Amino acid sequence: MGAQLAGKGGHGRGKRRGYRAMAEINMTPFIDVMLVLLIVFMVAAPLLTVGVPVDLPKTNAAPLEAQKDPLFVTVQSDGRVYVQETAVEMGNMVALLIAVTNNNPEARILVRGDAKIAYGKMLEVMGTMSAAGFKKVGLVAEMPTGPTAAGPRVGGAKR
């Protein structure tokens, strides 16, 4: 009854010759995980953009150069005012703008107003910001689509 245990015997003097340390890295699991993460982020990225729905007016003016982190003030058709996505009262708007911009009067503030909003309400919002000392207040509009979007009119002439 001469049974030997694996790895013990006279040939290897107690060493296992059949197994060696693996010197290569298996990339397949890493690539699988990266592809799954890529797909998850591609699906999730469009869902991260949130905002206040507003019907912007159309204009033929050229777009301004993009600025990092613009601050948006939105005026909806019912007269409600939002700073970014936060609804504010007109009396509290300046205090919130000062807090968000760290009291920087050079911060660019873009005002988005609904096309159906009264002109007076837009002037009230922009005048309040100007009176508070903000110097770079601008309006946001959409570029029109269709045959009238070909180019700007010169001198108010009709086509």
MDTraj code that builds the backbone (N, CA, C; nanometers):
import mdtraj as md
import numpy as np

residues = "MET GLY ALA GLN LEU ALA GLY LYS GLY GLY HIS GLY ARG GLY LYS ARG ARG GLY TYR ARG ALA MET ALA GLU ILE ASN MET THR PRO PHE ILE ASP VAL MET LEU VAL LEU LEU ILE VAL PHE MET VAL ALA ALA PRO LEU LEU THR VAL GLY VAL PRO VAL ASP LEU PRO LYS THR ASN ALA ALA PRO LEU GLU ALA GLN LYS ASP PRO LEU PHE VAL THR VAL GLN SER ASP GLY ARG VAL TYR VAL GLN GLU THR ALA VAL GLU MET GLY ASN MET VAL ALA LEU LEU ILE ALA VAL THR ASN ASN ASN PRO GLU ALA ARG ILE LEU VAL ARG GLY ASP ALA LYS ILE ALA TYR GLY LYS MET LEU GLU VAL MET GLY THR MET SER ALA ALA GLY PHE LYS LYS VAL GLY LEU VAL ALA GLU MET PRO THR GLY PRO THR ALA ALA GLY PRO ARG VAL GLY GLY ALA LYS ARG".split()
xyz = np.array([
    [0.0824, -0.1149, 0.0000],
    [0.0000, 0.0000, 0.0000],
    [0.0883, 0.1231, 0.0000],
    [0.1418, 0.1422, -0.1075],
    [0.2348, 0.2522, -0.1197],
    [0.1719, 0.3674, -0.1955],
    [0.1052, 0.4567, -0.1279],
    [0.0431, 0.5739, -0.1902],
    [0.1259, 0.6969, -0.1577],
    [0.1374, 0.7826, -0.2583],
    [0.2109, 0.9066, -0.2372],
    [0.1156, 1.0247, -0.2504],
    [0.1401, 1.1271, -0.1754],
    [0.0640, 1.2499, -0.1869],
    [0.1230, 1.3323, -0.3009],
    [0.0373, 1.4118, -0.3670],
    [0.0832, 1.4944, -0.4779],
    [0.1831, 1.5977, -0.4276],
    [0.2902, 1.6133, -0.4990],
    [0.3908, 1.7115, -0.4639],
    [0.4977, 1.6560, -0.3729],
    [0.4760, 1.5466, -0.3165],
    [0.5762, 1.4853, -0.2308],
    [0.6298, 1.3647, -0.3056],
    [0.7465, 1.3552, -0.3130],
    [0.8018, 1.2407, -0.3822],
    [0.9490, 1.2601, -0.4045],
    [1.0050, 1.1654, -0.4735],
    [1.1480, 1.1661, -0.4923],
    [1.1938, 1.2519, -0.6066],
    [1.1062, 1.2898, -0.6992],
    [1.1529, 1.3608, -0.8173],
    [1.1809, 1.5082, -0.7916],
    [1.0965, 1.5750, -0.7191],
    [1.1094, 1.7193, -0.7090],
    [1.1732, 1.7669, -0.5816],
    [1.2101, 1.6790, -0.4970],
    [1.2699, 1.7126, -0.3689],
    [1.1795, 1.8095, -0.2909],
    [1.0479, 1.7907, -0.3001],
    [0.9533, 1.8708, -0.2246],
    [0.9051, 1.9959, -0.2974],
    [0.9531, 2.0251, -0.4182],
    [0.9109, 2.1435, -0.4929],
    [0.8091, 2.1030, -0.5971],
    [0.7154, 2.1938, -0.6259],
    [0.6136, 2.1684, -0.7289],
    [0.6635, 2.2317, -0.8579],
    [0.6810, 2.1547, -0.9572],
    [0.7297, 2.2062, -1.0836],
    [0.6176, 2.2402, -1.1802],
    [0.4965, 2.1927, -1.1552],
    [0.3875, 2.2125, -1.2489],
    [0.3243, 2.3520, -1.2448],
    [0.3424, 2.4286, -1.1396],
    [0.2777, 2.5594, -1.1254],
    [0.3826, 2.6685, -1.1170],
    [0.3564, 2.7771, -1.1926],
    [0.4443, 2.8935, -1.1895],
    [0.3588, 3.0180, -1.1665],
    [0.4224, 3.1229, -1.1261],
    [0.3512, 3.2494, -1.1092],
    [0.3140, 3.3032, -1.2470],
    [0.1920, 3.3541, -1.2575],
    [0.1451, 3.4067, -1.3854],
    [0.2042, 3.5463, -1.4057],
    [0.2667, 3.5719, -1.5173],
    [0.3362, 3.6974, -1.5409],
    [0.2560, 3.7940, -1.6276],
    [0.1386, 3.7579, -1.6740],
    [0.0597, 3.8478, -1.7583],
    [-0.0698, 3.8857, -1.6882],
    [-0.1211, 4.0039, -1.7225],
    [-0.2429, 4.0560, -1.6609],
    [-0.3608, 4.0252, -1.7532],
    [-0.4676, 3.9749, -1.6972],
    [-0.5871, 3.9469, -1.7746],
    [-0.6679, 4.0761, -1.7861],
    [-0.6765, 4.1355, -1.9050],
    [-0.7424, 4.2638, -1.9272],
    [-0.8920, 4.2510, -1.9541],
    [-0.9413, 4.1332, -1.9804],
    [-1.0809, 4.1159, -2.0190],
    [-1.1788, 4.1671, -1.9129],
    [-1.1648, 4.1345, -1.7849],
    [-1.2591, 4.1890, -1.6860],
    [-1.2517, 4.3414, -1.6760],
    [-1.1318, 4.3965, -1.6861],
    [-1.1149, 4.5414, -1.6798],
    [-1.1873, 4.6090, -1.7965],
    [-1.1724, 4.5572, -1.9163],
    [-1.2370, 4.6138, -2.0347],
    [-1.3883, 4.6010, -2.0235],
    [-1.4374, 4.4884, -1.9740],
    [-1.5819, 4.4706, -1.9562],
    [-1.6393, 4.5741, -1.8601],
    [-1.5718, 4.5977, -1.7500],
    [-1.6194, 4.6951, -1.6526],
    [-1.6179, 4.8356, -1.7125],
    [-1.5127, 4.8694, -1.7855],
    [-1.5038, 5.0020, -1.8462],
    [-1.6145, 5.0237, -1.9503],
    [-1.6455, 4.9245, -2.0293],
    [-1.7521, 4.9379, -2.1282],
    [-1.8885, 4.9546, -2.0613],
    [-1.9118, 4.8829, -1.9538],
    [-2.0379, 4.8977, -1.8819],
    [-2.0479, 5.0384, -1.8230],
    [-1.9397, 5.0887, -1.7639],
    [-1.9404, 5.2246, -1.7093],
    [-1.9612, 5.3282, -1.8181],
    [-1.9006, 5.3091, -1.9340],
    [-1.9182, 5.4017, -2.0457],
    [-2.0644, 5.4086, -2.0872],
    [-2.1290, 5.2945, -2.0981],
    [-2.2697, 5.2902, -2.1384],
    [-2.3569, 5.3561, -2.0316],
    [-2.3286, 5.3303, -1.9048],
    [-2.4064, 5.3898, -1.7968],
    [-2.3945, 5.5417, -1.8005],
    [-2.2736, 5.5944, -1.8186],
    [-2.2552, 5.7394, -1.8225],
    [-2.3154, 5.8010, -1.9484],
    [-2.3126, 5.7304, -2.0599],
    [-2.3738, 5.7831, -2.1820],
    [-2.5249, 5.7951, -2.1663],
    [-2.5845, 5.7024, -2.0949],
    [-2.7293, 5.7077, -2.0732],
    [-2.7640, 5.8112, -1.9674],
    [-2.6819, 5.8231, -1.8633],
    [-2.7138, 5.9114, -1.7510],
    [-2.6825, 6.0578, -1.7790],
    [-2.5875, 6.0894, -1.8661],
    [-2.5450, 6.2280, -1.8883],
    [-2.6580, 6.3190, -1.9366],
    [-2.7404, 6.2791, -2.0337],
    [-2.8487, 6.3694, -2.0744],
    [-2.9529, 6.3924, -1.9654],
    [-2.9639, 6.3025, -1.8710],
    [-3.0615, 6.3174, -1.7641],
    [-3.0146, 6.4150, -1.6566],
    [-2.8856, 6.4504, -1.6552],
    [-2.8319, 6.5385, -1.5531],
    [-2.8580, 6.6854, -1.5813],
    [-2.8918, 6.7218, -1.7037],
    [-2.9181, 6.8609, -1.7365],
    [-3.0622, 6.8934, -1.6976],
    [-3.0760, 6.9780, -1.5991],
    [-3.2083, 7.0185, -1.5536],
    [-3.2191, 7.1686, -1.5679],
    [-3.3375, 7.2161, -1.5809],
    [-3.3583, 7.3589, -1.5931],
    [-3.5056, 7.3918, -1.5832],
    [-3.5322, 7.5183, -1.5884],
    [-3.6693, 7.5662, -1.5831],
    [-3.7186, 7.5783, -1.7269],
    [-3.8320, 7.5172, -1.7619],
    [-3.8800, 7.5261, -1.8996],
    [-3.9282, 7.6670, -1.9316],
    [-3.8809, 7.7213, -2.0445],
    [-3.9177, 7.8558, -2.0855],
    [-3.9141, 7.8610, -2.2376],
    [-4.0069, 7.9347, -2.2969],
    [-4.0149, 7.9501, -2.4409],
    [-3.9366, 8.0757, -2.4797],
    [-3.8128, 8.0587, -2.5302],
    [-3.7259, 8.1719, -2.5603],
    [-3.7651, 8.2376, -2.6920],
    [-3.7516, 8.3710, -2.7015],
    [-3.7782, 8.4393, -2.8291],
    [-3.6666, 8.4118, -2.9296],
    [-3.6925, 8.4352, -3.0574],
    [-3.5971, 8.4095, -3.1646],
    [-3.5265, 8.5395, -3.2034],
    [-3.3986, 8.5284, -3.2466],
    [-3.3232, 8.6432, -3.2931],
    [-3.2193, 8.6000, -3.3948],
    [-3.1766, 8.6931, -3.4800],
    [-3.0733, 8.6647, -3.5796],
    [-2.9354, 8.7090, -3.5341],
    [-2.9219, 8.7577, -3.4133],
    [-2.7931, 8.8053, -3.3631],
    [-2.6963, 8.6884, -3.3471],
    [-2.5688, 8.7186, -3.3656],
    [-2.4657, 8.6158, -3.3512],
    [-2.4518, 8.5782, -3.2038],
    [-2.4268, 8.4508, -3.1740],
    [-2.4120, 8.4098, -3.0343],
    [-2.2838, 8.4669, -2.9740],
    [-2.2875, 8.4935, -2.8413],
    [-2.1704, 8.5426, -2.7702],
    [-2.0731, 8.4295, -2.7460],
    [-1.9490, 8.4652, -2.7174],
    [-1.8500, 8.3638, -2.6831],
    [-1.8919, 8.2965, -2.5526],
    [-1.8669, 8.1670, -2.5459],
    [-1.9067, 8.0916, -2.4271],
    [-1.8199, 8.1317, -2.3086],
    [-1.8831, 8.1405, -2.1932],
    [-1.8124, 8.1742, -2.0707],
    [-1.8286, 8.0578, -1.9751],
    [-1.7300, 8.0355, -1.8937],
    [-1.7429, 7.9276, -1.7971],
    [-1.8420, 7.9657, -1.6884],
    [-1.9237, 7.8733, -1.6518],
    [-2.0213, 7.8868, -1.5445],
    [-2.1058, 8.0136, -1.5518],
    [-2.1878, 8.0307, -1.6551],
    [-2.2750, 8.1487, -1.6561],
    [-2.3857, 8.1321, -1.5524],
    [-2.4337, 8.2436, -1.5025],
    [-2.5418, 8.2442, -1.4041],
    [-2.6694, 8.2834, -1.4770],
    [-2.7734, 8.2014, -1.4670],
    [-2.8980, 8.2253, -1.5389],
    [-3.0063, 8.2740, -1.4443],
    [-3.0757, 8.3780, -1.4871],
    [-3.1973, 8.4245, -1.4206],
    [-3.3093, 8.4041, -1.5216],
    [-3.4126, 8.3304, -1.4839],
    [-3.5206, 8.2947, -1.5745],
    [-3.6496, 8.3619, -1.5301],
    [-3.7205, 8.4214, -1.6262],
    [-3.8517, 8.4802, -1.5996],
    [-3.9528, 8.4013, -1.6827],
    [-4.0430, 8.3322, -1.6149],
    [-4.1423, 8.2517, -1.6847],
    [-4.2594, 8.3384, -1.7282],
    [-4.3464, 8.2801, -1.8121],
    [-4.4585, 8.3551, -1.8687],
    [-4.5569, 8.4035, -1.7623],
    [-4.5638, 8.3360, -1.6474],
    [-4.6538, 8.3791, -1.5403],
    [-4.5881, 8.4815, -1.4468],
    [-4.4635, 8.5212, -1.4749],
    [-4.3954, 8.6236, -1.3967],
    [-4.3068, 8.5706, -1.2861],
    [-4.3010, 8.4394, -1.2660],
    [-4.2145, 8.3834, -1.1630],
    [-4.0683, 8.3983, -1.2050],
    [-3.9818, 8.4297, -1.1086],
    [-3.8396, 8.4528, -1.1339],
    [-3.7601, 8.3404, -1.0679],
    [-3.6607, 8.2882, -1.1412],
    [-3.5736, 8.1819, -1.0922],
    [-3.4290, 8.2264, -1.1066],
    [-3.3473, 8.1970, -1.0058],
    [-3.2025, 8.2107, -1.0153],
    [-3.1499, 8.0687, -1.0218],
    [-3.0880, 8.0348, -1.1377],
    [-3.0543, 7.8973, -1.1725],
    [-3.1858, 7.8178, -1.1715],
    [-3.2060, 7.7227, -1.0805],
    [-3.3317, 7.6480, -1.0737],
    [-3.4097, 7.6795, -0.9462],
    [-3.3709, 7.7851, -0.8742],
    [-3.4338, 7.8196, -0.7480],
    [-3.5312, 7.9357, -0.7679],
    [-3.6572, 7.9148, -0.7319],
    [-3.7570, 8.0209, -0.7415],
    [-3.7306, 8.1242, -0.6320],
    [-3.7353, 8.2538, -0.6706],
    [-3.7101, 8.3615, -0.5750],
    [-3.8131, 8.4712, -0.5931],
    [-3.8333, 8.5470, -0.4878],
    [-3.9153, 8.6671, -0.4937],
    [-3.8247, 8.7809, -0.5406],
    [-3.8832, 8.8840, -0.6007],
    [-3.8037, 8.9956, -0.6507],
    [-3.7246, 9.0624, -0.5381],
    [-3.7785, 9.0697, -0.4183],
    [-3.7081, 9.1320, -0.3068],
    [-3.5866, 9.0540, -0.2606],
    [-3.5873, 8.9222, -0.2791],
    [-3.4773, 8.8367, -0.2356],
    [-3.3780, 8.8062, -0.3475],
    [-3.4076, 8.8479, -0.4708],
    [-3.3234, 8.8111, -0.5852],
    [-3.1825, 8.8685, -0.5728],
    [-3.1703, 8.9954, -0.5357],
    [-3.0387, 9.0586, -0.5280],
    [-2.9525, 8.9922, -0.4213],
    [-3.0104, 8.9627, -0.3059],
    [-2.9342, 8.8976, -0.1987],
    [-2.8841, 8.7610, -0.2429],
    [-2.9679, 8.6867, -0.3152],
    [-2.9265, 8.5555, -0.3641],
    [-2.8173, 8.5682, -0.4708],
    [-2.8310, 8.6653, -0.5611],
    [-2.7284, 8.6860, -0.6639],
    [-2.5942, 8.7253, -0.6024],
    [-2.5972, 8.8099, -0.5007],
    [-2.4734, 8.8484, -0.4330],
    [-2.4099, 8.7273, -0.3666],
    [-2.4912, 8.6418, -0.3047],
    [-2.4379, 8.5222, -0.2391],
    [-2.3805, 8.4239, -0.3405],
    [-2.4498, 8.4051, -0.4530],
    [-2.4045, 8.3075, -0.5528],
    [-2.2771, 8.3550, -0.6237],
    [-2.2675, 8.4857, -0.6502],
    [-2.1512, 8.5387, -0.7220],
    [-2.0386, 8.5808, -0.6290],
    [-2.0525, 8.5576, -0.5001],
    [-1.9532, 8.5988, -0.4008],
    [-1.9272, 8.7487, -0.4079],
    [-2.0325, 8.8268, -0.4237],
    [-2.0281, 8.9728, -0.4299],
    [-1.9352, 9.0215, -0.5407],
    [-1.9428, 8.9572, -0.6561],
    [-1.8613, 8.9933, -0.7720],
    [-1.9488, 9.0690, -0.8725],
    [-1.9346, 9.2018, -0.8844],
    [-2.0179, 9.2765, -0.9786],
    [-1.9814, 9.2504, -1.1250],
    [-1.8673, 9.1861, -1.1501],
    [-1.8246, 9.1542, -1.2860],
    [-1.8766, 9.0177, -1.3330],
    [-1.9509, 8.9472, -1.2501],
    [-2.0037, 8.8158, -1.2885],
    [-2.1054, 8.8332, -1.4006],
    [-2.0991, 8.7453, -1.5007],
    [-2.1927, 8.7515, -1.6128],
    [-2.3225, 8.6830, -1.5722],
    [-2.4306, 8.7572, -1.5878],
    [-2.5650, 8.7062, -1.5570],
    [-2.6457, 8.7101, -1.6858],
    [-2.6997, 8.5969, -1.7247],
    [-2.7805, 8.5867, -1.8456],
    [-2.9267, 8.5723, -1.8070],
    [-3.0112, 8.6581, -1.8636],
    [-3.1538, 8.6583, -1.8319],
    [-3.2281, 8.5881, -1.9441],
    [-3.3023, 8.4840, -1.9085],
    [-3.3854, 8.4113, -2.0037],
    [-3.5301, 8.4464, -1.9739],
    [-3.5962, 8.5097, -2.0696],
    [-3.7354, 8.5474, -2.0506],
    [-3.8237, 8.4770, -2.1510],
    [-3.9394, 8.4340, -2.1060],
    [-4.0361, 8.3697, -2.1943],
    [-4.0801, 8.4690, -2.3019],
    [-4.1078, 8.4209, -2.4218],
    [-4.1480, 8.5083, -2.5323],
    [-4.2806, 8.5782, -2.5029],
    [-4.3622, 8.5216, -2.4166],
    [-4.4938, 8.5782, -2.3859],
    [-4.4917, 8.6718, -2.2656],
    [-4.3747, 8.6929, -2.2041],
    [-4.3663, 8.7751, -2.0836],
    [-4.3812, 8.9228, -2.1200],
    [-4.4382, 8.9990, -2.0314],
    [-4.4533, 9.1431, -2.0521],
    [-4.3152, 9.2090, -2.0490],
    [-4.2957, 9.3048, -2.1370],
    [-4.1687, 9.3755, -2.1482],
    [-4.1328, 9.4448, -2.0169],
    [-4.2304, 9.4946, -1.9471],
    [-4.2078, 9.5632, -1.8204],
    [-4.1489, 9.4721, -1.7145],
    [-4.1918, 9.3469, -1.7118],
    [-4.1392, 9.2519, -1.6137],
    [-3.9916, 9.2245, -1.6396],
    [-3.9536, 9.2122, -1.7682],
    [-3.8126, 9.1909, -1.8020],
    [-3.7295, 9.3122, -1.7604],
    [-3.7814, 9.4334, -1.7865],
    [-3.7085, 9.5540, -1.7467],
    [-3.6960, 9.5640, -1.5955],
    [-3.7986, 9.5211, -1.5240],
    [-3.7930, 9.5235, -1.3781],
    [-3.6830, 9.4314, -1.3265],
    [-3.6749, 9.3103, -1.3821],
    [-3.5731, 9.2139, -1.3382],
    [-3.4340, 9.2660, -1.3721],
    [-3.4138, 9.3120, -1.4971],
    [-3.2822, 9.3598, -1.5385],
    [-3.2444, 9.4881, -1.4653],
    [-3.3414, 9.5774, -1.4417],
    [-3.3143, 9.7004, -1.3679],
    [-3.2752, 9.6746, -1.2240],
    [-3.3372, 9.5754, -1.1619],
    [-3.3037, 9.5395, -1.0242],
    [-3.1597, 9.4910, -1.0152],
    [-3.1187, 9.4087, -1.1122],
    [-2.9807, 9.3592, -1.1118],
    [-2.8822, 9.4725, -1.1394],
    [-2.9167, 9.5608, -1.2314],
    [-2.8290, 9.6732, -1.2644],
    [-2.8158, 9.7685, -1.1462],
    [-2.9254, 9.7941, -1.0775],
    [-2.9211, 9.8820, -0.9610],
    [-2.8400, 9.8215, -0.8471],
    [-2.8321, 9.6885, -0.8424],
    [-2.7531, 9.6213, -0.7391],
    [-2.6038, 9.6256, -0.7703],
    [-2.5667, 9.6728, -0.8906],
    [-2.4252, 9.6870, -0.9238],
    [-2.3706, 9.5843, -1.0196],
    [-2.4537, 9.4919, -1.0665],
    [-2.4063, 9.3927, -1.1627],
    [-2.3938, 9.4589, -1.2994],
    [-2.2740, 9.4511, -1.3590],
    [-2.2439, 9.5238, -1.4820],
    [-2.2622, 9.4406, -1.6080],
    [-2.2521, 9.3094, -1.5979],
    [-2.2578, 9.2236, -1.7162],
    [-2.3863, 9.1419, -1.7153],
    [-2.4946, 9.2075, -1.7518],
    [-2.6255, 9.1430, -1.7584],
    [-2.6639, 9.1336, -1.9050],
    [-2.6954, 9.0136, -1.9519],
    [-2.7305, 8.9934, -2.0920],
    [-2.8590, 8.9153, -2.1068],
    [-2.9101, 8.9128, -2.2302],
    [-3.0324, 8.8396, -2.2618],
    [-2.9995, 8.7146, -2.3412],
    [-3.0801, 8.6111, -2.3247],
    [-3.0641, 8.4860, -2.3978],
    [-3.1806, 8.4729, -2.4946],
    [-3.1508, 8.4318, -2.6187],
    [-3.2547, 8.4087, -2.7200],
    [-3.2141, 8.2891, -2.8047],
    [-3.3118, 8.2288, -2.8716],
    [-3.2853, 8.1174, -2.9622],
    [-3.2701, 8.1696, -3.1040],
    [-3.1889, 8.1002, -3.1832],
    [-3.1765, 8.1333, -3.3243],
    [-3.3014, 8.0816, -3.3955],
    [-3.3627, 8.1617, -3.4834],
    [-3.4825, 8.1156, -3.5529],
    [-3.4473, 8.0079, -3.6548],
    [-3.5462, 7.9264, -3.6849],
    [-3.5287, 7.8224, -3.7853],
    [-3.6183, 7.8538, -3.9039],
    [-3.5827, 7.8035, -4.0193],
    [-3.6653, 7.8241, -4.1386],
    [-3.6026, 7.9222, -4.2347],
    [-3.6806, 7.9692, -4.3347],
    [-3.6244, 8.0540, -4.4400],
    [-3.5827, 8.1925, -4.3909],
    [-3.6394, 8.2440, -4.2820],
    [-3.6001, 8.3764, -4.2340],
    [-3.4717, 8.3724, -4.1540],
    [-3.4185, 8.2542, -4.1270],
    [-3.2978, 8.2416, -4.0462],
    [-3.1721, 8.2507, -4.1305],
    [-3.1824, 8.2840, -4.2596],
    [-3.0663, 8.2825, -4.3482],
    [-2.9623, 8.3848, -4.3079],
    [-3.0014, 8.5005, -4.2611],
    [-2.9036, 8.6004, -4.2230],
    [-2.9712, 8.7229, -4.1680],
    [-2.8899, 8.8133, -4.1116],
    [-2.9494, 8.9341, -4.0542],
    [-2.9962, 9.0301, -4.1623],
    [-3.0982, 9.1066, -4.1294],
    [-3.1481, 9.2086, -4.2214],
    [-3.0665, 9.3355, -4.2032],
    [-3.0360, 9.3997, -4.3103],
    [-2.9574, 9.5220, -4.3041],
    [-3.0516, 9.6406, -4.3271],
    [-3.0486, 9.7371, -4.2357],
    [-3.1286, 9.8573, -4.2508],
    [-3.2774, 9.8350, -4.2380],
    [-3.3199, 9.7222, -4.1864],
    [-3.4619, 9.6968, -4.1674],
    [-3.5374, 9.6692, -4.2963],
    [-3.4644, 9.6414, -4.4063],
    [-3.5318, 9.6172, -4.5335],
    [-3.5984, 9.4810, -4.5324],
    [-3.7166, 9.4726, -4.5932],
    [-3.7870, 9.3449, -4.6000],
    [-3.7368, 9.2648, -4.7180],
    [-3.7421, 9.1357, -4.7057],
    [-3.6987, 9.0459, -4.8130],
    [-3.8141, 9.0068, -4.8984],
])
top = md.Topology()
chain = top.add_chain()
for i, resn in enumerate(residues, 1):
    res = top.add_residue(resn, chain, resSeq=i)
    for name in ("N", "CA", "C"):
        top.add_atom(name, md.element.get_by_symbol(name[0]), res)
traj = md.Trajectory(xyz[None], top)
